[in-house]
């Protein structure tokens, strides 16, 4: 499987645990980025970046991205205008939008300069998989935002360059190693 992992840390997880699980995951798999919440300190963000991860802060004020020296902003509320948010971010900051199952929101996000769009495929029951549709249509990546089981990861690996591992990986560093290793065997 030639995909990279898109990590999403739970909001309630402490910085120490987040870093330990991310470090374990990066040691055994090709992890591209991590979505975290603003409860981290600048040194926590730096520790994650040292692992080779792009650190994206979830739904925070753009100035916090600058203050923590994060790599970008992950937006889960589609009512935000990405153009306005981008103007408030550092010039090289990434911005991505959780589009749910909305093709329209993904198109608007791309027009507004999103660096990636995310889809919640598990809630989409009709038609072709959204990530596959998007990645066949657009140049910016479509990221599956639902945690993937090994079976789902096999399917998604044919549709996307990214997979979000199971949330079980955040139980401990050992579990992160197991989850990423198991997905890497597919």
C-alpha positions as CSV (number, residue, x, y, z in Angstrom):
1,X,0.0,0.0,0.0
2,X,1.6,3.2,-1.1
3,X,-0.4,5.7,1.0
4,X,0.5,8.1,3.7
5,X,-1.3,8.3,7.0
6,X,-3.4,11.4,8.0
7,X,-3.5,11.3,11.8
8,X,-6.3,13.0,13.8
9,X,-5.6,13.2,17.6
10,X,-8.6,13.2,19.9
11,X,-9.3,16.6,21.5
12,X,-9.2,15.2,25.0
13,X,-5.8,13.5,24.6
14,X,-2.9,15.2,26.4
15,X,0.2,16.5,24.7
16,X,2.5,13.9,26.1
17,X,0.2,11.0,25.0
18,X,-0.3,12.6,21.6
19,X,3.4,13.0,21.0
20,X,4.2,9.4,22.2
21,X,1.5,7.9,19.9
22,X,2.5,10.0,16.9
23,X,6.2,9.1,17.5
24,X,5.4,5.4,17.5
25,X,3.2,5.8,14.4
26,X,6.0,7.7,12.5
27,X,8.5,5.1,13.5
28,X,6.7,2.3,11.5
29,X,4.7,4.1,8.9
30,X,4.7,7.0,6.4
31,X,2.8,9.6,8.4
32,X,2.2,12.9,6.6
33,X,0.2,15.1,8.9
34,X,-1.6,15.4,12.2
35,X,-4.7,17.3,13.1
36,X,-4.5,18.5,16.8
37,X,-6.3,20.9,18.9
38,X,-5.1,24.2,20.3
39,X,-4.4,22.8,23.8
40,X,-0.8,22.1,22.7
41,X,2.1,24.4,23.5
42,X,4.6,25.6,20.9
43,X,7.2,23.0,22.0
44,X,4.6,20.3,21.5
45,X,4.0,21.4,18.0
46,X,7.7,21.5,17.4
47,X,8.1,18.0,18.7
48,X,5.5,16.7,16.3
49,X,7.1,18.6,13.4
50,X,10.5,17.0,14.3
51,X,8.8,13.7,13.5
52,X,8.2,14.9,9.9
53,X,4.5,15.7,10.5
54,X,2.7,18.7,9.1
55,X,0.8,20.0,12.2
56,X,-2.7,21.3,11.5
57,X,-4.7,22.9,14.2
58,X,-8.4,22.1,14.3
59,X,-10.9,24.9,14.2
60,X,-8.9,27.6,16.0
61,X,-8.4,31.3,15.5
62,X,-5.8,31.8,12.7
63,X,-3.6,33.8,15.0
64,X,-3.1,30.7,17.1
65,X,-1.6,28.9,14.1
66,X,1.0,31.7,14.0
67,X,1.6,31.7,17.7
68,X,2.2,28.0,17.9
69,X,4.1,28.0,14.6
70,X,1.9,25.2,13.3
71,X,1.8,24.3,9.6
72,X,-1.8,25.1,9.0
73,X,-5.5,25.0,9.9
74,X,-8.0,22.2,9.6
75,X,-11.5,23.6,9.3
76,X,-14.6,21.4,10.1
77,X,-17.2,24.1,9.8
78,X,-18.2,24.8,6.2
79,X,-19.7,28.2,7.0
80,X,-16.2,29.7,7.2
81,X,-14.9,31.5,4.1
82,X,-11.5,30.0,3.4
83,X,-10.3,33.1,1.6
84,X,-10.9,35.2,4.7
85,X,-9.1,32.6,6.9
86,X,-6.2,32.4,4.5
87,X,-5.7,36.1,4.7
88,X,-5.3,35.7,8.5
89,X,-2.8,32.8,8.2
90,X,0.9,32.9,7.6
91,X,1.7,33.0,3.9
92,X,2.9,29.4,3.7
93,X,0.3,27.9,6.0
94,X,-1.9,25.0,4.8
95,X,-5.6,25.0,5.0
96,X,-8.0,22.1,4.7
97,X,-11.8,21.7,5.0
98,X,-13.9,18.9,6.3
99,X,-16.6,18.8,3.5
100,X,-18.6,16.0,5.1
101,X,-20.4,14.4,2.1
102,X,-20.8,17.6,0.2
103,X,-19.4,17.8,-3.3
104,X,-20.5,21.4,-3.5
105,X,-18.5,22.3,-0.4
106,X,-15.4,20.6,-1.8
107,X,-15.7,22.5,-5.1
108,X,-16.1,25.8,-3.2
109,X,-13.1,25.0,-0.9
110,X,-11.0,24.3,-3.9
111,X,-12.0,27.6,-5.5
112,X,-11.1,29.3,-2.3
113,X,-7.6,27.9,-2.2
114,X,-7.9,24.9,0.1
115,X,-4.8,22.7,0.1
116,X,-6.9,19.6,0.7
117,X,-10.5,18.6,1.2
118,X,-11.7,15.9,3.5
119,X,-14.7,13.6,3.1
120,X,-16.8,11.6,5.5
121,X,-17.4,8.6,3.3
122,X,-19.0,6.3,5.8
123,X,-22.1,8.5,5.9
124,X,-22.4,8.6,2.1
125,X,-24.6,5.6,1.0
126,X,-25.3,6.3,-2.7
127,X,-23.1,6.5,-5.7
128,X,-19.4,6.2,-6.1
129,X,-17.0,6.8,-3.2
130,X,-16.5,10.5,-2.7
131,X,-12.7,10.4,-2.3
132,X,-12.3,8.5,-5.5
133,X,-14.6,10.9,-7.3
134,X,-12.7,13.9,-6.0
135,X,-9.2,12.5,-6.7
136,X,-10.2,11.7,-10.3
137,X,-11.5,15.2,-10.7
138,X,-9.3,17.6,-8.8
139,X,-5.6,18.4,-8.4
140,X,-5.8,19.1,-4.6
141,X,-5.9,15.9,-2.5
142,X,-9.1,14.5,-1.2
143,X,-8.6,12.9,2.3
144,X,-10.9,10.3,3.9
145,X,-11.6,11.7,7.4
146,X,-13.3,8.6,8.8
147,X,-11.0,6.3,10.7
148,X,-10.3,3.2,8.4
149,X,-10.5,-0.4,9.4
150,X,-7.9,-2.7,7.6
151,X,-10.6,-3.7,5.1
152,X,-11.6,-0.1,4.4
153,X,-7.9,0.8,4.1
154,X,-7.5,-1.7,1.3
155,X,-10.3,0.0,-0.7
156,X,-9.2,3.5,0.2
157,X,-5.6,2.9,-0.8
158,X,-6.9,2.6,-4.4
159,X,-8.7,5.9,-4.1
160,X,-6.5,8.2,-2.1
161,X,-2.9,8.9,-1.2
162,X,-4.0,9.2,2.4
163,X,-5.6,7.1,5.0
164,X,-6.8,8.0,8.5
165,X,-5.9,5.1,10.8
166,X,-8.3,3.8,13.5
167,X,-8.6,5.9,16.6
168,X,-7.4,2.8,18.5
169,X,-3.9,4.1,17.8
170,X,-4.4,6.8,20.4
171,X,-4.7,4.3,23.3
172,X,-1.0,4.0,23.7
173,X,2.3,4.1,21.8
174,X,2.2,0.3,21.6
175,X,-1.2,0.4,20.1
176,X,-0.2,3.1,17.6
177,X,2.7,0.8,16.5
178,X,0.3,-2.1,16.0
179,X,-2.4,-0.1,14.1
180,X,0.1,1.5,11.7
181,X,2.1,-1.7,11.3
182,X,-1.1,-3.7,10.5
183,X,-2.2,-1.1,7.9
184,X,1.3,-1.1,6.4
185,X,1.0,-4.8,5.7
186,X,-2.0,-4.4,3.5
